[in-house]
Amino acid sequence: MSGRKTRTTANAPENATLSINERILKDCHNLYVNEERGLIGISQKLNLSLLAPRRKITVLLIGNHSAGKSSFINWYVEEHVQRTGVAIETQGFTFVTSGRKRESLTGNATLHLYPHFEPLRRLDGVVDYLTTEISTSKQKKFSLVTFVDTPGLVDGDMVYPFNVDESIKWLGDLADLIFVFFDPMGQALCKRTLNIVEALNQTHSERIKFYLTKADTAGSDSDRQRVMMQIVQELCKRPGLNKAAFDMPAIFIPSLTAKSPRCENQINEAAREVSKSIDQMIQSTLNTLEKDCESISSTVDVKLEKDRVDRAYNLRARSKGLLFFGLSLLFPMLLFFNLFVKAGGGSFLQSVLGDQLANVTISYVTLMFSAIPDDSYMYAIVAHAVVCLILLTIARYVSRTRSTLSRGERRALGEIRTYVQDSVKTRKAQLYKEYLQQSVGSDFLS
């Protein structure tokens, strides 16, 4: 399913401007994916594996059907993006994100938009029930959020067209926040919901936030407290969910309340959790950027140091090889010298080296060969030939060199280190300063 349909909206994306946080994340992302000098391309040249940072957090919403997941998304976006109702409106997974124009994507288009969710294809039937709703809304911090609305969970004979439990668990591994919605209308203790939440809580307890939705329909304060006690008691029966400091704010959608509610609406607590997660992602992205810069710089330093060591090793290896090669040529040269002298070359040597030096040289060489008995002369020559071959073999062995970097490669590595240290890290420091100025002001950081 890859069809899509476009819609119009009152928002004008052309007039929208990036917030400071959006620009920080965009700049960080561009530092990684820039075609000319992106850190991803640099890391591939260095055999490193870096991942480009995400520009949005992912918030996964879980709950029984009619728990208010879609209504919460509409409230946050301040646009009617998701259908709501008592019936099971959301039968698949819907990604709700911000973009330039109002549009709906289904099937393969969704996975092209979110390539890191591509492994969902391995779960039979899921792709046909993936949709994406793109909204131009800039309300709250929606431009930095992707909501994932999950199918309403029910017990009993309800049959889903795919493995809904495994799909939600897989998405929970990638989500930055997991909102679990319990409603007071009798389905809050859905075993399927509790089983999934318990499984996710084993590895992602810090991401999970519980909320009692539709709190305005729970009756009086005592009725609402009784509902919350029932939910908490059911959760505490499960070892994985039994924890101290359990918190479950009561929320409801203000626009859906016909009369004055009897309870305090804590829905802004959920919005604050989203904002907190965004701040954590920005800090994590900037910190990761610095770590990746250090990783690249240290890798460059290691390669350059290894090249220096290898070059020194090659110099020693060539020197040793030259020494053994010279020794292997010594006996053949002496033998040739002795034969040359016997053939009457002494007078030539005297004319070249002088009488004194020529006579000393001739006497030593002649003395060395005269010490060899005539009947063993051939054996001695063979033995010296074997020694020469051994020396040649040793010379070849010790003169083996290691591969080194070319001058151009060394210069390129130096340029990478300079770029990362002087440009990328400087830009990271500027982005961090801009991020902190939103909280403490420029005077504090000057």
ZAMARGU-4260 file (C-alpha; in steps of 0.2 Angstrom, whole numbers, plus 5000, padded with zeros to 4 digits):
<rodrens>
0) 5000/5000/5000 | 5009/5015/4994 | 4995/5027/4989 | 4993/5044/4997 | 4981/5058/4997
5) 4984/5077/5000 | 4974/5089/5011 | 4974/5107/5013 | 4976/5116/5030 | 4974/5133/5037
10) 4993/5134/5042 | 5005/5141/5030 | 5021/5132/5030 | 5030/5145/5019 | 5028/5157/5034
15) 5034/5145/5047 | 5052/5148/5054 | 5063/5136/5063 | 5064/5138/5081 | 5082/5138/5090
20) 5080/5120/5095 | 5075/5115/5077 | 5090/5124/5070 | 5102/5116/5082 | 5096/5099/5077
25) 5096/5103/5059 | 5114/5110/5060 | 5120/5095/5069 | 5112/5083/5057 | 5120/5093/5042
30) 5137/5091/5050 | 5135/5073/5048 | 5127/5071/5031 | 5135/5085/5022 | 5140/5078/5005
35) 5157/5087/5004 | 5163/5086/5022 | 5150/5077/5032 | 5156/5066/5047 | 5147/5051/5040
40) 5158/5051/5024 | 5173/5055/5034 | 5170/5040/5046 | 5168/5029/5031 | 5185/5033/5025
45) 5192/5029/5042 | 5182/5013/5044 | 5172/5020/5058 | 5153/5018/5060 | 5144/5034/5065
50) 5125/5037/5064 | 5117/5054/5059 | 5107/5061/5074 | 5088/5061/5073 | 5080/5078/5072
55) 5064/5073/5081 | 5060/5062/5096 | 5048/5048/5095 | 5033/5046/5107 | 5024/5029/5107
60) 5007/5029/5114 | 5000/5013/5121 | 4983/5009/5128 | 4966/5000/5126 | 4954/5005/5113
65) 4946/5022/5117 | 4959/5026/5130 | 4961/5044/5122 | 4978/5041/5112 | 4972/5049/5096
70) 4963/5063/5106 | 4979/5067/5115 | 4988/5069/5098 | 4975/5080/5092 | 4976/5091/5107
75) 4995/5092/5106 | 4995/5096/5088 | 4980/5107/5090 | 4973/5100/5074 | 4961/5086/5070
80) 4974/5074/5063 | 4968/5057/5070 | 4950/5050/5070 | 4943/5048/5088 | 4928/5038/5095
85) 4922/5024/5106 | 4925/5012/5091 | 4942/5005/5087 | 4947/5019/5076 | 4966/5015/5075
90) 4968/4998/5068 | 4986/5000/5063 | 5001/5011/5067 | 5000/5029/5063 | 5015/5041/5063
95) 5010/5059/5066 | 5024/5071/5062 | 5026/5089/5056 | 5030/5094/5038 | 5028/5107/5024
100) 5011/5102/5019 | 4996/5092/5025 | 4998/5075/5018 | 4994/5056/5022 | 5006/5042/5018
105) 5003/5024/5018 | 5013/5008/5017 | 5030/5009/5008 | 5030/5028/5008 | 5030/5028/5027
110) 5046/5017/5028 | 5054/5028/5015 | 5051/5043/5027 | 5057/5033/5042 | 5071/5021/5036
115) 5076/5017/5053 | 5059/5008/5055 | 5063/4997/5040 | 5065/4981/5050 | 5046/4982/5053
120) 5045/4973/5036 | 5050/4957/5044 | 5034/4957/5054 | 5021/4949/5043 | 5006/4961/5038
125) 5013/4976/5047 | 5017/4987/5032 | 5000/4986/5025 | 4994/4994/5042 | 5007/5008/5043
130) 5001/5026/5039 | 5009/5043/5042 | 4999/5059/5045 | 5010/5075/5041 | 5003/5091/5048
135) 5010/5109/5046 | 5006/5113/5064 | 5019/5122/5074 | 5010/5121/5091 | 5019/5117/5107
140) 5035/5108/5101 | 5027/5097/5088 | 5040/5101/5075 | 5052/5091/5086 | 5040/5076/5089
145) 5034/5061/5080 | 5020/5053/5088 | 5016/5034/5085 | 4998/5030/5088 | 4996/5011/5091
150) 4981/5000/5089 | 4968/5000/5103 | 4971/4984/5113 | 4958/4973/5119 | 4957/4956/5127
155) 4946/4941/5121 | 4943/4935/5103 | 4949/4951/5095 | 4960/4946/5080 | 4973/4958/5073
160) 4980/4956/5055 | 4998/4956/5062 | 5007/4952/5078 | 5002/4968/5087 | 5012/4963/5103
165) 5029/4961/5095 | 5026/4976/5084 | 5023/4987/5099 | 5038/4980/5108 | 5049/4983/5093
170) 5043/5001/5092 | 5046/5003/5111 | 5064/4999/5109 | 5066/5014/5097 | 5055/5026/5106
175) 5061/5040/5117 | 5045/5041/5127 | 5032/5028/5130 | 5015/5035/5136 | 5003/5022/5143
180) 4985/5028/5144 | 4973/5020/5156 | 4955/5025/5155 | 4942/5024/5169 | 4928/5016/5158
185) 4932/4997/5162 | 4945/4993/5150 | 4960/5000/5160 | 4965/4983/5166 | 4966/4975/5149
190) 4978/4961/5151 | 4986/4963/5134 | 4990/4981/5138 | 4998/4976/5154 | 5008/4961/5147
195) 5016/4973/5134 | 5019/4987/5146 | 5027/4974/5158 | 5039/4968/5144 | 5044/4985/5139
200) 5047/4990/5157 | 5060/4977/5159 | 5072/4987/5148 | 5065/5004/5146 | 5057/5008/5163
205) 5064/5026/5162 | 5055/5030/5146 | 5037/5024/5152 | 5025/5036/5159 | 5008/5031/5165
210) 4992/5042/5163 | 4974/5041/5169 | 4965/5048/5154 | 4947/5054/5153 | 4948/5059/5171
215) 4934/5071/5170 | 4922/5056/5167 | 4928/5046/5182 | 4914/5054/5193 | 4918/5061/5210
220) 4935/5063/5218 | 4932/5047/5228 | 4927/5037/5212 | 4943/5043/5203 | 4954/5038/5217
225) 4945/5021/5218 | 4949/5019/5199 | 4967/5024/5201 | 4969/5012/5216 | 4962/4998/5206
230) 4974/5001/5192 | 4989/5003/5204 | 4984/4987/5213 | 4984/4977/5196 | 5001/4984/5191
235) 5008/4980/5208 | 5003/4962/5205 | 5016/4961/5192 | 5034/4960/5198 | 5041/4970/5183
240) 5029/4985/5187 | 5029/4985/5206 | 5041/5000/5209 | 5042/5014/5222 | 5037/5032/5218
245) 5024/5027/5205 | 5016/5041/5197 | 5000/5042/5186 | 4994/5060/5183 | 4975/5062/5179
250) 4972/5070/5162 | 4958/5074/5150 | 4955/5084/5134 | 4948/5101/5139 | 4939/5104/5123
255) 4930/5088/5125 | 4923/5092/5142 | 4905/5098/5141 | 4904/5105/5159 | 4916/5111/5173
260) 4927/5096/5178 | 4928/5091/5196 | 4947/5087/5195 | 4963/5095/5191 | 4969/5092/5173
265) 4987/5087/5173 | 4988/5085/5154 | 5002/5099/5153 | 5013/5086/5163 | 5013/5075/5148
270) 5018/5090/5137 | 5032/5094/5149 | 5038/5076/5148 | 5039/5078/5129 | 5048/5095/5131
275) 5060/5087/5144 | 5064/5072/5132 | 5067/5085/5118 | 5080/5094/5129 | 5088/5078/5133
280) 5089/5073/5115 | 5097/5090/5110 | 5110/5088/5124 | 5113/5070/5119 | 5115/5075/5101
285) 5128/5089/5105 | 5137/5077/5117 | 5137/5063/5104 | 5144/5076/5091 | 5159/5080/5102
290) 5162/5061/5106 | 5161/5058/5087 | 5174/5072/5084 | 5185/5065/5097 | 5183/5047/5089
295) 5188/5054/5072 | 5203/5064/5079 | 5209/5050/5089 | 5208/5038/5074 | 5217/5050/5063
300) 5231/5052/5077 | 5232/5033/5078 | 5234/5031/5059 | 5247/5045/5058 | 5257/5037/5073
305) 5256/5020/5065 | 5262/5027/5049 | 5277/5035/5058 | 5281/5019/5067 | 5279/5009/5051
310) 5291/5021/5042 | 5304/5020/5055 | 5302/5001/5055 | 5304/5001/5036 | 5320/5011/5037
315) 5328/4999/5050 | 5322/4984/5039 | 5330/4991/5023 | 5346/4994/5033 | 5346/4976/5039
320) 5342/4969/5022 | 5356/4980/5014 | 5369/4974/5028 | 5365/4955/5025 | 5364/4958/5006
325) 5382/4966/5007 | 5388/4951/5017 | 5381/4939/5005 | 5391/4947/4991 | 5407/4948/5001
330) 5414/4930/4997 | 5410/4931/4979 | 5419/4948/4978 | 5434/4941/4987 | 5434/4925/4975
335) 5433/4936/4960 | 5447/4947/4967 | 5458/4932/4970 | 5455/4926/4953 | 5459/4943/4946
340) 5475/4944/4955 | 5480/4927/4949 | 5476/4932/4931 | 5489/4946/4932 | 5478/4960/4938
345) 5490/4965/4952 | 5499/4978/4942 | 5482/4986/4938 | 5477/4987/4957 | 5494/4995/4961
350) 5491/5008/4948 | 5474/5011/4955 | 5476/5009/4974 | 5494/5012/4975 | 5508/5000/4979
355) 5507/4999/4998 | 5488/4997/4999 | 5487/4986/4984 | 5501/4974/4991 | 5492/4974/5008
360) 5475/4969/5000 | 5483/4956/4989 | 5493/4948/5003 | 5477/4947/5014 | 5466/4939/5001
365) 5480/4928/4995 | 5483/4922/5013 | 5465/4918/5016 | 5463/4907/5000 | 5480/4899/5003
370) 5474/4893/5019 | 5461/4882/5010 | 5469/4865/5005 | 5469/4861/4987 | 5459/4845/4989
375) 5445/4855/4998 | 5445/4870/4987 | 5429/4865/4979 | 5420/4860/4995 | 5425/4877/5002
380) 5418/4886/4987 | 5402/4876/4989 | 5401/4880/5007 | 5403/4898/5005 | 5390/4898/4991
385) 5377/4890/5003 | 5382/4903/5016 | 5379/4917/5003 | 5362/4910/4999 | 5357/4909/5017
390) 5363/4927/5019 | 5353/4932/5004 | 5337/4923/5011 | 5340/4932/5028 | 5342/4949/5019
395) 5326/4946/5009 | 5317/4941/5026 | 5323/4956/5036 | 5320/4969/5023 | 5301/4966/5022
400) 5292/4982/5024 | 5275/4987/5030 | 5263/4997/5020 | 5263/5016/5023 | 5253/5031/5019
405) 5257/5041/5004 | 5261/5060/5006 | 5243/5064/4999 | 5235/5052/5011 | 5245/5060/5026
410) 5240/5077/5021 | 5221/5072/5019 | 5222/5065/5037 | 5229/5081/5043 | 5216/5091/5035
415) 5202/5080/5042 | 5209/5082/5060 | 5210/5101/5057 | 5193/5102/5050 | 5185/5092/5065
420) 5195/5101/5078 | 5194/5118/5072 | 5177/5119/5062 | 5166/5105/5069 | 5170/5107/5087
425) 5169/5125/5086 | 5152/5124/5078 | 5147/5112/5092 | 5152/5124/5105 | 5142/5138/5097
430) 5127/5127/5096 | 5128/5122/5114 | 5130/5141/5119 | 5114/5145/5109 | 5105/5131/5117
435) 5110/5136/5135 | 5106/5154/5131 | 5087/5149/5130 | 5088/5145/5149 | 5101/5155/5157
440) 5104/5170/5146 | 5119/5177/5136 | 5126/5186/5151 | 5128/5171/5161 | 5138/5162/5147
445) 5149/5178/5142
</rodrens>
